[in-house]
Amino acid sequence: MKISRTIGFSAGLLATSSIASYALGLIRDRLLAGKFGAGAELDVFSASFIIPDAIMSVFAAALTTAFVPVFTSWWHKQGEKATWELTNRILYLIGLLIITATVIAWLLMPWLAQLVAPGFDETRHDLLTSTTRLMLFSPLFFSVSVLFGSALQGLRRFISYALSPVLYNFGIVFGIVFLTPRYGITGAIMGVVIGAALHMIIRIIELWQAGWLWERFSITKPWPWQHPGIKKTVKLMLPRIVGLLTWQANLWMFTAIASGLAVGSVAIFNMARNFQSLPVSLFGIALATALFPAISIHYAKGNIDKFRDDIVKAIKQVLFFTIPAGAGLALIAKPLIDAFLGTGKFSNVAVVATGMTLTIFSLSIPLESLQHIFARTFYAQHDTITPVKVTIFATIINVIVSFTAVKFLGVSGLAMGFVAFALTQVIVLGWLLRKRIKTINEKVIIKSIGKTILATGFMIIAILTIQSYLEHSLTILIASVSIGGLVFIMASLILRNEELISSFGLVKKIIKLQK
């Protein structure tokens, strides 16, 4: 029971920080949209993330799920000193690999830029080469940050873990406001690197406060890869790396296809994706991140009943938030984009295209959120292979749907491919999870989903009614969110949805913490 309460509190803390991070993210996107519009420079800015993110996925992001169960197991069985030694060894190894990969990518960048965005003209390719080279500093910062963040997750310390994305977006906003006047879009890239450094520094500080001390590497000690804890971590990382590279292949495919469409398509796709990712991060990723160390401990101790119960609670909670979030975002997509991005050089044509793309993207919100929950149940069982296989299969579906849909919907067709990708993962992972954990209280889940869908239906009616009487985008947005949200809450109370009651308790804990 204590761990379950911790999951809810930690998820609430992460969700609160996500709101702050995405508030800065909205400011970031509005500044970028107004200053550059849906044009060539913003296309280049979006494409500049592909190679650095791929490097980070190989050497850093895989640590998030691979190192947490190893860290918690090592902490409970080997003790604090041995666990910090393991952390330092991985730090040395990851640093060496990242630096090597960064140097190679820097040298090959003119050719890699052609591969990333084959539809770009020569001018955009040259700019993409220089901006991506500058952004190659960020994987090293993020790698250290991810490693330390995984250790903090294992200790169930989430303060800096929650604040680091806020600082990251702050760095980007700083770059846009103060550096782009002199350096153009390159100034925004500088902001990304500054944000990545801040992301790392705050986690270093909290881990140091938790007892971690940096230990100078000595050649007299065994090399990092000879450490048994590292061998276990790498073994878990390898399938996860394949899965993350598969995801990066999806992002590359979206960028490559969009680069061959109208100028601005890469930017439009990424702007819509940024708005779609808010509820996913706010509810899906926050809850999955908080759930992961708890179910890892349950599985390590053999508490299968608690392991199963926490998964069921997480499924109900994440769908309670993301089903209405997805439906609501689909209905307010156009006024939302108009209100936040319809400024400066961001034309009305770009607003319509981004709104349409976001409407389709919204269908994936509960699916992608649920996928994060499902995947972590396999990671907690030290199984990183199964989610990878499913991701590869889902990628094939994505490619087929995306190439087909863009012929009819343009850049919005890429969002349709993403929906198919998420739906495939949820169906297959859910089926495999059901086979593995066997006795699961499906009736409780179905009952909760039914109440959530019914309450969402009342919310949809309210929003559509409001929109039929209003015209101004900002007015529509404010009225739809406030009245639609109120209707959903009231309907959930009438239906006695227990997830709403749990949410009230979670909010009280967050408010108490702030005090």
Beta strands, then each sheet from edge to edge (+ up, - down):
end
